[in-house]
């Protein structure tokens, strides 16, 4: 039951993208939670990242539920 190489590569890229998304979101969440070391510029970019990943997760969830 071998999958074609193209499907295997596509799934590998999807897994890699999900890993990068999860790692980035974890870093952003930790920066938001660390009030002691927070500065305004870091807080600004952290808020942008958090907003991005919230919306991105919502879009992925909507697409997944409507396509399956």
FENBELBEL-V331393 format. One record per helix or strand of 3 or more residues. SS is the DSSP state (a for helix, b for strand). FROM is the first residue (numbers start at 1). TO is the last residue. If there is no record, write none. Layout:
BEGIN
ss=[SS,SS]
from=[FROM,FROM]
to=[TO,TO]
END
This chain:
BEGIN
ss=[a,a]
from=[5,40]
to=[33,67]
END
